[in-house]
Amino acid sequence: MKTISTRLLSLWRYGSFRWFGLVLLPLVAAGCAGTFHEVRTLSTSRQPAEKPSTLVLGDVQLSDARLLAAEKELYRLKFQQGVEVWFAKTNVFDSVISGTNVPPRGIVLSGTITEVEKGSSAARFWVGMGAGQERVQGEFEIKDAGGQNLARFSVRRSYLGGTGIGGGDMLSMDELTFRLGQTVAETVCKWLHGEKLE
């Protein structure tokens, strides 16, 4: 009696499973290791009277009650780093600062990270294809130096996990939060240039 592996090998040799390999291989190579994002506009926006020269990173809260205090602080810092690193690669603003003092030609970015979903590493490993995904999302607003609302929007970043159809994780939750900060920074830039956010 042939073993299962011997039987499968013979089927492969005679071409019965070759079509399956040709279909499966590109899927595994492409994998599900990427992250995805979604941006939604929450209110009508208006442009500032003059082009702002400074972005002030205001208060960013984490409201997910499942997180420990240390985790909240880590994710808050990672988000801030994501914003700062993205703008450091551009010349959108003369400076990006943290705090509460807003210069006359400054705008303030603040908001709340409402959900930090760590998902299931087991589901990401064994199932893949979006099962057990990590997710981080929040709502953010831009105000002018006088405190007037200019724009409100939400952003979500998701990580499907794996190196193929399933597989080990390649992206930590703090890295995903860093990428959320980058997506928020990119959204601020789009808003400033009058582009559609979504």
C-alpha positions as CSV (number, residue, x, y, z in Angstrom):
1,M,0.0,0.0,0.0
2,K,1.4,3.4,-1.0
3,T,1.8,6.0,1.7
4,I,0.0,9.3,1.3
5,S,3.3,11.2,0.5
6,T,4.2,8.6,-2.1
7,R,0.8,8.9,-3.7
8,L,0.9,12.7,-3.7
9,L,4.4,12.6,-5.3
10,S,3.2,10.3,-8.1
11,L,0.2,12.6,-8.7
12,W,2.6,15.5,-9.0
13,R,4.9,13.7,-11.4
14,Y,2.0,12.9,-13.7
15,G,0.7,16.4,-13.7
16,S,-2.5,15.9,-11.6
17,F,-1.4,18.5,-9.0
18,R,0.8,20.8,-11.1
19,W,-2.0,23.2,-11.8
20,F,-2.6,23.5,-8.1
21,G,1.1,24.4,-7.5
22,L,0.9,27.0,-10.3
23,V,-2.1,28.7,-8.6
24,L,-0.8,28.3,-5.0
25,L,2.8,29.5,-5.5
26,P,2.0,33.1,-6.5
27,L,-0.5,33.4,-3.6
28,V,2.2,32.3,-1.2
29,A,4.8,34.6,-2.7
30,A,2.5,37.6,-2.7
31,G,1.4,36.7,0.9
32,C,-0.7,38.5,3.3
33,A,2.1,40.3,5.1
34,G,1.0,43.8,4.1
35,T,-0.9,46.4,6.0
36,F,-4.0,48.2,4.8
37,H,-5.4,51.5,5.7
38,E,-8.7,53.3,5.5
39,V,-9.4,57.0,5.9
40,R,-12.9,58.5,6.4
41,T,-13.9,62.2,6.6
42,L,-16.0,62.9,9.7
43,S,-16.9,66.6,9.0
44,T,-16.7,69.2,6.3
45,S,-13.3,70.8,6.3
46,R,-12.0,74.3,5.6
47,Q,-8.6,75.5,4.8
48,P,-6.7,78.0,7.1
49,A,-6.6,81.6,6.1
50,E,-2.9,81.3,5.3
51,K,-0.6,78.3,4.8
52,P,0.6,77.1,8.2
53,S,4.3,76.9,8.9
54,T,4.1,74.8,12.1
55,L,2.3,71.6,13.0
56,V,1.8,71.2,16.7
57,L,1.3,67.6,17.9
58,G,-1.4,68.1,20.6
59,D,-3.0,65.6,22.9
60,V,-3.5,62.1,21.6
61,Q,-5.4,59.8,24.0
62,L,-5.8,56.1,23.9
63,S,-9.3,55.1,25.0
64,D,-9.1,51.3,24.6
65,A,-9.7,50.1,28.1
66,R,-8.1,46.7,27.4
67,L,-4.6,48.4,27.4
68,L,-2.3,48.7,30.3
69,A,-1.0,52.2,31.2
70,A,2.5,51.2,29.9
71,E,1.0,50.0,26.6
72,K,-0.9,53.2,26.2
73,E,2.2,55.3,26.6
74,L,4.2,53.1,24.2
75,Y,1.6,53.3,21.5
76,R,1.2,57.0,22.0
77,L,4.9,57.5,21.5
78,K,5.0,55.3,18.5
79,F,2.1,57.2,16.9
80,Q,3.9,60.5,17.5
81,Q,7.1,59.1,16.0
82,G,5.2,58.0,13.0
83,V,3.9,61.5,12.4
84,E,7.3,63.1,13.0
85,V,9.2,60.7,10.8
86,W,6.7,61.2,7.9
87,F,6.9,65.0,8.0
88,A,10.7,64.9,8.4
89,K,10.9,63.5,4.9
90,T,8.9,66.4,3.5
91,N,9.0,70.1,3.5
92,V,5.3,70.6,4.3
93,F,6.0,72.5,7.5
94,D,8.9,74.5,8.7
95,S,8.7,72.6,12.0
96,V,6.8,69.9,13.8
97,I,6.6,70.4,17.6
98,S,4.8,69.0,20.6
99,G,3.0,70.9,23.3
100,T,0.3,73.4,23.8
101,N,1.9,76.6,22.7
102,V,0.6,77.3,19.1
103,P,2.4,79.9,17.0
104,P,0.1,82.3,15.0
105,R,0.7,80.3,11.7
106,G,0.4,76.9,13.4
107,I,-2.2,74.2,13.3
108,V,-2.8,71.6,16.0
109,L,-3.2,67.9,15.4
110,S,-4.9,65.9,18.2
111,G,-7.2,63.0,18.6
112,T,-8.0,59.7,20.2
113,I,-6.8,56.2,19.3
114,T,-10.1,54.4,20.0
115,E,-9.1,50.8,19.3
116,V,-5.9,48.7,19.5
117,E,-6.9,45.2,18.5
118,K,-4.1,42.7,18.8
119,G,-6.1,39.9,17.1
120,S,-5.0,36.3,17.2
121,S,-1.5,35.3,16.3
122,A,-2.7,31.7,16.1
123,A,-5.4,32.6,13.5
124,R,-2.9,34.7,11.6
125,F,-0.4,31.8,11.6
126,W,-2.6,28.9,10.8
127,V,-5.4,30.5,8.7
128,G,-4.1,33.7,7.3
129,M,-6.2,35.5,4.6
130,G,-7.2,38.2,7.1
131,A,-8.2,35.9,10.0
132,G,-7.1,37.2,13.4
133,Q,-5.8,40.5,12.0
134,E,-4.2,43.3,14.1
135,R,-6.0,46.6,13.9
136,V,-5.5,50.1,15.2
137,Q,-7.8,53.0,14.6
138,G,-8.7,56.4,15.8
139,E,-10.4,59.8,15.2
140,F,-8.3,62.9,14.7
141,E,-8.9,66.6,14.3
142,I,-7.0,69.7,13.0
143,K,-7.5,73.1,14.7
144,D,-6.1,76.5,13.9
145,A,-4.1,78.6,16.3
146,G,-7.4,80.1,17.7
147,G,-8.9,76.7,18.5
148,Q,-11.3,76.6,15.6
149,N,-12.0,73.2,14.0
150,L,-10.7,72.8,10.5
151,A,-11.1,69.1,9.8
152,R,-12.0,65.8,11.4
153,F,-11.3,62.4,10.1
154,S,-10.8,58.8,11.2
155,V,-7.9,56.4,10.2
156,R,-7.6,52.7,10.5
157,R,-4.5,50.5,9.9
158,S,-4.8,46.7,9.7
159,Y,-2.2,44.0,9.5
160,L,-3.3,40.6,8.1
161,G,-0.2,38.7,9.3
162,G,1.9,36.0,7.9
163,T,4.5,35.6,5.2
164,G,2.1,33.8,2.9
165,I,-1.3,32.2,3.4
166,G,-0.8,32.1,7.1
167,G,2.7,32.1,8.7
168,G,4.5,33.9,11.4
169,D,4.0,37.5,12.3
170,M,6.3,40.1,10.8
171,L,4.9,43.3,12.3
172,S,4.5,44.2,15.9
173,M,1.6,46.2,17.4
174,D,3.8,49.1,18.1
175,E,5.1,49.2,14.5
176,L,1.5,49.1,13.3
177,T,0.7,52.1,15.6
178,F,3.8,53.9,14.1
179,R,2.3,53.3,10.7
180,L,-1.0,54.7,11.9
181,G,0.9,57.9,12.7
182,Q,2.4,58.0,9.2
183,T,-1.0,57.6,7.6
184,V,-2.4,60.4,9.8
185,A,0.5,62.6,8.7
186,E,-0.1,61.8,5.1
187,T,-3.8,62.6,5.5
188,V,-3.0,66.0,7.1
189,C,-0.8,66.7,4.0
190,K,-3.6,65.8,1.6
191,W,-6.0,68.0,3.5
192,L,-3.6,70.9,3.4
193,H,-3.3,70.6,-0.4
194,G,-7.1,70.4,-0.9
195,E,-7.0,66.7,-1.9
196,K,-9.7,64.2,-1.2
197,L,-8.9,62.3,2.1
198,E,-10.6,59.0,1.4
